[in-house]
Amino acid sequence: MIADSSSDPRLERALASLRGLAVGDALGAQFFVPANYPLLKRREVPPGPWPWTDDTEMASSVLSVLARHGRIDQDALARSFATHHDEGRGYGPAVSRLLQSLEGGGDWRQLASAMFKGQGSWGNGAAMRVAPLGAWYADDPEQATHQAEISAYPTHQHREGVVGSMAVAAAAALAAAPSGPPTPEALLDGVIALIPRSAVGAALRRARDMLDYGDATTVAAVLGCGRRTSAHDTVPFALWSAARGLGDFQRAFWVTAQVGGDMDTTCAIVGGVVASGRGGLGSEPPELWRERTEKLPDWIPVEVG
């Protein structure tokens, strides 16, 4: 069944977020190619096509489950992750092994909880895929954080990995609020109020204090920019950049990408949050960028346009 996004504002918001996430992911990944470094410094985009990575593939599963079930069904989400797992999309080795085990009939509850000597993963994978969920729940940011927590567990069960997902979902929900996008300060204040105490939360409070810093490189040096691929090394800077870039997708992308780090993931988070907003055309990726980005998967059970 193909759902019509025009008849469901939740789907409309979530699809807008997913499109922004995919562009951020695909374009951000282009700058891992050494030949494209000079373009990044000049804020110029390379020629297409731009394939997306595991960030978009997993985010598409999140949206697919929401479209089919109206909420996060963990078993359905785990099955979708496993069914659509394409190792060539850049998955981390631990998650790739988990998904292969799931496809072979394993139980995600046992597999995810056993990762990293029983601590679970604190990586940024649950955060990178969740912005469309936040946009879906724009009318209820508390429910967005709850559903994000549920969505994290099939792959990420460490507290920081889970809270990172909750923070991104909260940011996307607040950015897509019916009353319009909040101020940068209100966005981060709102996220901090919605998540539990954690390393992610502590770093977000530092990010809130640094909103008036104009040098993103300095901010990334303090907060991290995903080089360690952990949630607390990725999410705070990405949400700092998204908060400052609400209503201006291009500006938010370039500020995020130019500090380096895990550029596909930080740019996917920023793109998903900023595109969730209702700040006018500036919240959307430029048409040229959308044209050069690989189309969304055809297995999403909605009309993607």
Buried (B, 14 or more C-beta within 10 A) or exposed (E): EEBEBEEBBBBBBBBBBBBBBBBBBBBBBBBBEEEBEEBBEEEEBBEBEBBBBBBBBBBBBBBBBBBBEEBBBBEBBBBBBBEBBEEEBBBBEBBBBBBBBBBEEBEBBEBBBEBEEEEBBBBBBBBBBBBBBBBBBBBEBEBBBBBBBBBBBBBBBBBBBBBBBBBBBBBBBBBBBEEEBBEBEEBBBBBBEBBEEBBBBEBBEBBBEBBEBEEBEEBBEBBBBBEBBBBBBBBBBBBBBBBBBBBBBBBBBBBBBBBBBBBBBBBBBBBBBBBBBBBEEBBBBBEEBBEBBBEBBEEBEBEBE
